[in-house]
Amino acid sequence: QVTTSKALNEDWQTRRYESKKLWSYRPLKKITIPKTRHPIDHLISKKLAKANLTPAPPADSRELARRLSFGLTGLPPSPKDLESFKGASEYATRLMATPHYGEHFGQHWLDVSRYADSAGFANDYYRPHAWRYRDYVVRAFNDDKPYPDFVREQIAGDEISSGSPESLISTGFLRMGPWEQTGMSVFKETRQFWLDDVTDSVGQTFLAHPMQCAKCHDHKFDPVPTRDYYRMMAIFSTTQFAEHRVTFLKDENLNHFESSHNLVMTKINSYEKQRSALEQKMQANRKDETGDAKIGDNGLDPGDEASNARILKNISRHKIEADRTKPRAHGVFTGKTVKKKSISGLIEPVAKPWDGPGYIEKDTILTGGNVYSPGDSVNPGALSAAESLGKMKPSSFPDGKGKRRLALANWIIDAANPLTARVIVNRVWSWHFGKAIAGNPNNFGGTGAIPTHPELLDYLSLWFIDNGWSIKKLNHLIISSAAYQRSSHHPSLDLVTKLDPTQALYSTFKPRRLTAEELRDAMLIASGELNREIGGLSARPDINLEVARQPLQIMGGSASVYEPDPTPEQRNRRSLYAEKLRGLRDPFFETFNQPGSTNSCEIRETSTVAPQALTLINSQEMHDRALAFAHRLSKETQDDKQVIKRAFQLALGRAPTPKETLIFLEAWRTATSDESTLSPKESPLPNSIMRTVRAEKTGEFYTFKEFLPVSKLYKADLDRSQCNARIRGLSHLCLVIFNSNEFAYLD
């Protein structure tokens, strides 16, 4: 039986739980480790010995260097790094000193926090300042910001210091979920949608507790009564949205601001010209009493009327986008709730949030989760079971005009909280090993997986607290273990398959496929195209043309065609910086399991499906990278054998075997011969395209011309027409290397 704040019914209040399923609520257990043993290896070896299973031998230097480089930076090691590799600890220190460490670990966090550059739903409005939250996360990991500060800033940065730019930017976390308020929405309902969303998001991210199950009834599996859900929601009932005016920081990247702004204004001007032409037509064709019944009162036929609505909508959308170069932050503030009819653009901060118009929301339990059925009143609070079972001091949260979110953040980062350290340590472990000690990093409740090594999780959690909540130090501890440095190949494979089929005993290191972002970035590094610029406006890489040009229906018409950035320098940035639109996924990333941004992603899935193979061999993205790789190789050396050797070193981190060299040389000769019979032609982007969409008002299809302003400025990547048959033939081999398991998988 567990003491909680109070259930909705007495039967639930007196229910009993399996003790093993309450593991996450109990205080962290101090574990004694022999001084001569590595703590991780000592605790893992216990289960290996019990299973009569010996671990795999250590990984060789190349295998370990690739594992460390991808694991800490998401990028492959350079040939120079492989030559100078002196051991895991020294190399890890160097890697974590580079800004690419923060980019990679930031990507992990952004998966959890659901980062996106747009709001989703019917309009998928652009979030022009979301990029500043993304870059805040990258900086936090690079600076090794103590985890309590990282938590406190994201939940309550504005309540800590309302004037600090970093503190205002960090609260973008609270607004990362999908949300929309249109003229057809009911504010009370959309407001409640956000309150539900942020309560669940904070619960999953920092406490590994999905809260939604307690919204309508006491939780069926966990000691979380509905009262706790609404107590925690009350924390956020005084939280309001704002695009704060926040000075740009010296560490923020302001490159491409002018060109980006000019490009958006070009799009707006193009639409304004179309709008002006329709205005003239409207004046000339005003309906008279005997006119065509299909002509509207504004003098436009249905197709033109639909175009007029579409043009007006896209002008307003691009004006929102144009704001992304202004010094603002996508954040929140504490104050009264002000009812709004619709929100399509920026929300100005309120000078006097408690003295102006609006109301203070009543904190009540919503019967059945229905916003129109308020029940008992509640006071702000948190998870009562964590306090009772975890032996925490009973918390006291402010209400009224108090700093509720700051109180919650302080409760979460209390060293006595049994959940917080376990949650982040479990996440970091999963980022290194591809699986967590407790198998569901977002769910430590009754439906989540019980830890395979509970003593290890507790030891690491206490160690993490004692070492200043430093994630870099935790990385060092994990990386220094024999468990991390093991080979992925075991001499007794049949025995391992039988005794450790899921690799839960860590008898070997679990191989994994590169993530979608790692795959693209590794190709850009091999081809020499990667722009390593840190931070700044989101980039727009080339994506599949059919997807880019498909009509994207939005409320009031269709959105503008997706246009990539004009220059290769902008397009070929790290994939972390690729613009992430909820309504238009990059098909390459989606094919290789990049998670969407609606739900928090606790661990990335790895599927094996036919579209992946077809993408790797056929997509324009792959052929562009292979051609650029071939061009780089041909510039570096003219000796055919050296070209093959260099290709293997850059892409695979090793030299080819004599047999591989012979096979590749023969394949190159054949491919060059085939290419010499071809005369490829350049295919420039069109300045406009014809599109057919359904009018929202009438349901009828209409056709219109869409102008593509980027086309005039677009500088294409290297084209086949610019390369001789020898380079084009070599690109076939580069494509084969990019398609190899050795390139795409990490041992």
WOVENTA-V207642 format. One record per backbone hydrogen bond with DSSP energy under -0.5 kcal/mol. CO is the residue of the C=O (numbers start at 1). NH is the residue of the N-H. E is the energy in kcal/mol with one decimal. If there is no record, write none. Layout:
CO,NH,E + CO,NH,E
This chain:
2,4,-0.5 + 9,13,-1.6 + 10,14,-1.7 + 12,15,-1.4 + 15,2,-0.5 + 18,21,-1.3 + 19,22,-1.7 + 20,23,-0.9 + 22,25,-1.5 + 22,26,-0.7 + 23,26,-0.9 + 34,37,-1.9 + 38,42,-2.9 + 39,43,-1.9 + 40,44,-2.1 + 41,45,-2.5 + 42,46,-0.9 + 43,47,-0.6 + 44,47,-0.5 + 44,48,-1.6 + 45,49,-2.8 + 46,50,-1.9 + 47,51,-1.6 + 48,53,-2.6 + 49,52,-1.4 + 57,487,-3.0 + 60,64,-2.6 + 61,65,-2.5 + 62,66,-2.4 + 63,67,-1.9 + 64,68,-2.6 + 65,69,-2.7 + 66,70,-2.6 + 67,71,-2.2 + 68,72,-2.2 + 69,73,-2.3 + 69,74,-0.8 + 69,75,-1.0 + 70,74,-1.1 + 78,82,-2.1 + 79,83,-1.9 + 80,84,-2.0 + 82,85,-0.6 + 87,91,-2.0 + 88,92,-2.8 + 89,93,-2.1 + 90,94,-1.7 + 91,95,-2.5 + 92,96,-2.6 + 93,97,-0.7 + 94,97,-0.7 + 95,98,-1.4 + 98,101,-1.4 + 98,102,-0.6 + 99,103,-1.4 + 100,104,-2.1 + 101,105,-2.7 + 102,106,-2.0 + 103,107,-1.7 + 104,108,-1.5 + 105,109,-1.9 + 106,110,-2.7 + 107,111,-1.7 + 108,112,-1.3 + 109,113,-2.7 + 110,114,-0.9 + 110,115,-2.0 + 111,601,-2.1 + 117,127,-3.1 + 119,179,-1.5 + 120,124,-1.7 + 122,555,-0.6 + 125,119,-2.5 + 126,128,-0.8 + 127,130,-1.5 + 129,132,-1.4 + 129,133,-0.6 + 129,330,-0.6 + 130,133,-1.2 + 130,134,-1.7 + 131,135,-2.2 + 132,136,-1.7 + 133,137,-2.2 + 134,138,-1.8 + 135,139,-2.4 + 136,140,-2.5 + 137,141,-1.9 + 138,142,-2.3 + 139,143,-2.8 + 140,145,-2.7 + 141,144,-0.8 + 146,149,-0.9 + 146,150,-1.9 + 147,151,-2.5 + 148,152,-2.7 + 149,153,-2.6 + 150,154,-1.5 + 151,155,-2.0 + 152,156,-2.7 + 153,157,-1.7 + 156,159,-0.7 + 156,160,-1.4 + 157,161,-2.2 + 161,164,-1.1 + 164,168,-1.9 + 165,169,-2.5 + 166,170,-2.2 + 167,171,-0.7 + 169,172,-1.9 + 170,173,-1.6 + 171,174,-1.5 + 172,175,-1.6 + 173,176,-1.5 + 181,343,-3.3 + 182,185,-1.6 + 185,187,-0.6 + 186,189,-0.9 + 186,190,-2.3 + 187,191,-2.9 + 188,192,-1.5 + 189,193,-2.1 + 190,194,-1.8 + 191,195,-2.1 + 192,196,-2.8 + 193,197,-2.4 + 194,198,-3.1 + 195,199,-1.9 + 196,200,-2.2 + 197,201,-2.6 + 198,202,-2.4 + 199,203,-1.9 + 200,204,-2.7 + 201,205,-2.7 + 202,206,-2.0 + 202,207,-0.7 + 203,207,-1.1 + 203,209,-2.3 + 204,208,-0.9 + 208,444,-3.7 + 211,214,-2.2 + 212,215,-1.9 + 216,368,-0.5 + 222,224,-2.3 + 223,225,-0.5 + 224,219,-2.2 + 225,228,-0.8 + 225,229,-1.4 + 226,230,-2.1 + 227,231,-2.2 + 228,232,-2.5 + 229,233,-2.1 + 230,234,-1.8 + 231,235,-0.6 + 231,381,-1.5 + 232,235,-0.9 + 233,236,-1.6 + 234,237,-0.7 + 236,239,-1.8 + 238,335,-2.8 + 240,333,-2.1 + 242,244,-0.9 + 242,331,-2.3 + 244,246,-0.8 + 244,329,-2.0 + 249,252,-1.4 + 252,254,-0.6 + 254,257,-1.2 + 256,260,-2.3 + 257,261,-2.6 + 258,262,-2.6 + 259,263,-1.9 + 260,264,-2.0 + 261,265,-2.4 + 262,266,-1.9 + 263,267,-1.7 + 264,268,-2.3 + 265,269,-2.8 + 266,270,-2.1 + 267,271,-2.2 + 268,272,-2.4 + 269,273,-2.0 + 270,274,-1.7 + 271,275,-2.7 + 272,276,-2.4 + 273,277,-2.1 + 274,278,-2.0 + 275,279,-2.1 + 276,280,-2.1 + 277,281,-2.0 + 278,282,-2.6 + 279,283,-2.2 + 280,284,-1.8 + 281,285,-1.7 + 283,286,-0.6 + 288,291,-1.9 + 292,295,-1.6 + 296,299,-2.1 + 300,296,-2.4 + 301,305,-2.9 + 302,306,-2.3 + 303,307,-2.2 + 304,308,-2.7 + 305,309,-2.1 + 306,310,-2.4 + 307,311,-3.0 + 308,312,-2.4 + 309,313,-2.2 + 310,314,-2.4 + 311,315,-2.2 + 312,316,-2.0 + 313,317,-2.1 + 314,318,-2.5 + 315,319,-1.8 + 316,320,-1.4 + 317,321,-2.0 + 318,322,-2.4 + 319,323,-0.6 + 320,323,-1.2 + 321,324,-2.0 + 322,325,-0.9 + 323,326,-2.2 + 326,328,-2.2 + 327,246,-1.9 + 329,244,-1.4 + 329,331,-1.4 + 331,242,-2.0 + 333,240,-3.2 + 337,339,-0.5 + 337,359,-2.2 + 343,181,-0.7 + 346,348,-0.6 + 347,243,-3.3 + 350,353,-0.5 + 352,355,-0.9 + 352,356,-1.6 + 353,336,-2.3 + 359,337,-3.0 + 359,361,-0.6 + 362,364,-0.9 + 363,378,-2.7 + 365,367,-0.7 + 365,375,-3.1 + 366,369,-2.8 + 367,370,-1.8 + 369,371,-0.5 + 370,373,-2.1 + 373,367,-2.9 + 376,365,-2.8 + 382,384,-0.8 + 383,387,-1.0 + 384,388,-2.3 + 385,389,-2.7 + 385,390,-0.6 + 386,390,-0.8 + 387,392,-1.6 + 389,27,-0.6 + 399,402,-2.4 + 402,404,-1.8 + 403,407,-1.6 + 404,408,-2.2 + 405,409,-2.8 + 406,410,-2.4 + 407,411,-1.9 + 408,412,-2.6 + 409,413,-2.2 + 411,414,-0.7 + 414,417,-2.3 + 417,421,-0.6 + 419,423,-2.6 + 420,424,-2.0 + 421,425,-2.4 + 422,426,-2.3 + 423,427,-1.8 + 424,428,-2.7 + 425,429,-2.5 + 426,430,-1.9 + 427,431,-2.0 + 428,432,-1.3 + 429,432,-0.5 + 429,433,-2.7 + 430,434,-2.1 + 437,439,-0.7 + 437,452,-2.4 + 439,441,-0.5 + 440,443,-2.4 + 445,448,-1.3 + 453,457,-2.0 + 454,458,-2.3 + 455,459,-2.7 + 456,460,-2.7 + 457,461,-2.0 + 458,462,-2.4 + 459,463,-2.6 + 460,464,-2.5 + 461,465,-2.0 + 462,466,-2.7 + 463,467,-1.4 + 464,469,-2.3 + 464,470,-0.5 + 465,468,-1.2 + 467,470,-0.9 + 469,147,-1.9 + 469,471,-0.6 + 470,474,-1.7 + 471,475,-2.6 + 472,476,-2.2 + 473,477,-2.2 + 474,478,-2.4 + 475,479,-3.0 + 476,480,-1.9 + 478,481,-1.3 + 481,485,-1.6 + 482,486,-0.6 + 483,486,-0.5 + 485,59,-3.0 + 487,509,-1.6 + 490,493,-0.5 + 491,493,-0.5 + 492,496,-2.2 + 493,497,-2.7 + 494,498,-1.6 + 495,499,-2.9 + 496,500,-3.0 + 500,503,-1.3 + 503,506,-0.8 + 507,56,-3.2 + 509,511,-0.5 + 512,746,-3.7 + 515,519,-2.6 + 516,520,-2.0 + 517,521,-2.8 + 518,522,-2.6 + 519,523,-1.6 + 520,524,-2.2 + 521,525,-2.1 + 522,526,-2.2 + 523,527,-2.4 + 524,528,-0.6 + 524,529,-1.9 + 524,530,-1.5 + 525,528,-0.8 + 530,532,-0.8 + 531,574,-0.7 + 539,541,-0.6 + 539,579,-3.6 + 540,565,-2.8 + 544,548,-2.6 + 545,549,-2.3 + 546,550,-0.5 + 547,550,-0.8 + 548,562,-1.8 + 551,553,-0.8 + 552,559,-2.9 + 554,557,-2.1 + 557,554,-2.4 + 566,715,-3.6 + 567,570,-0.5 + 567,571,-2.3 + 568,572,-2.7 + 570,573,-0.7 + 572,531,-2.8 + 574,577,-1.7 + 575,578,-1.5 + 577,539,-3.0 + 579,581,-0.7 + 580,117,-3.3 + 580,118,-0.6 + 581,584,-0.7 + 584,581,-0.6 + 585,587,-0.6 + 586,590,-2.7 + 587,591,-2.3 + 588,592,-1.3 + 589,594,-2.5 + 590,593,-1.5 + 592,516,-0.6 + 600,602,-0.7 + 609,612,-1.4 + 609,613,-0.9 + 610,614,-2.2 + 611,615,-2.4 + 612,616,-2.4 + 613,617,-1.6 + 614,618,-2.3 + 615,619,-1.8 + 619,623,-2.0 + 620,624,-2.7 + 621,625,-2.0 + 622,626,-2.4 + 623,627,-2.2 + 624,628,-2.2 + 625,629,-2.3 + 626,630,-2.4 + 627,631,-2.4 + 628,632,-2.2 + 629,633,-2.4 + 630,634,-2.4 + 631,635,-1.4 + 632,636,-1.6 + 633,637,-1.6 + 638,640,-0.5 + 639,643,-2.2 + 640,644,-2.0 + 641,645,-2.3 + 642,646,-2.8 + 643,647,-2.3 + 644,648,-2.0 + 645,649,-2.3 + 646,650,-2.7 + 647,651,-2.2 + 648,652,-2.6 + 648,653,-0.9 + 648,654,-1.1 + 649,653,-0.8 + 657,661,-2.5 + 658,662,-2.1 + 659,663,-2.4 + 660,664,-2.6 + 661,665,-2.5 + 662,666,-2.2 + 663,667,-2.3 + 664,668,-2.4 + 665,669,-2.1 + 666,670,-2.1 + 667,671,-2.6 + 668,672,-2.7 + 669,673,-2.2 + 670,674,-2.2 + 671,675,-2.7 + 672,676,-1.8 + 674,677,-1.2 + 675,678,-1.9 + 682,684,-0.6 + 687,708,-3.4 + 689,706,-3.3 + 691,704,-2.4 + 693,702,-2.7 + 695,699,-2.1 + 700,695,-3.8 + 702,693,-2.2 + 704,691,-2.9 + 704,706,-0.5 + 705,707,-0.5 + 706,689,-2.2 + 707,709,-0.6 + 708,711,-1.3 + 709,712,-0.7 + 710,713,-1.4 + 710,714,-1.5 + 714,716,-0.7 + 719,722,-1.8 + 720,723,-1.5 + 724,728,-2.4 + 725,729,-2.6 + 726,730,-2.1 + 727,731,-1.9 + 728,732,-0.8 + 729,732,-0.9 + 729,733,-0.8 + 730,734,-2.1 + 731,735,-2.2 + 732,736,-1.6 + 733,737,-2.3 + 734,738,-2.4 + 735,739,-1.2 + 737,740,-1.4 + 740,743,-0.5 + 740,744,-2.0 + 741,745,-2.2 + 744,514,-3.2 + 745,747,-0.5 + 746,512,-2.2
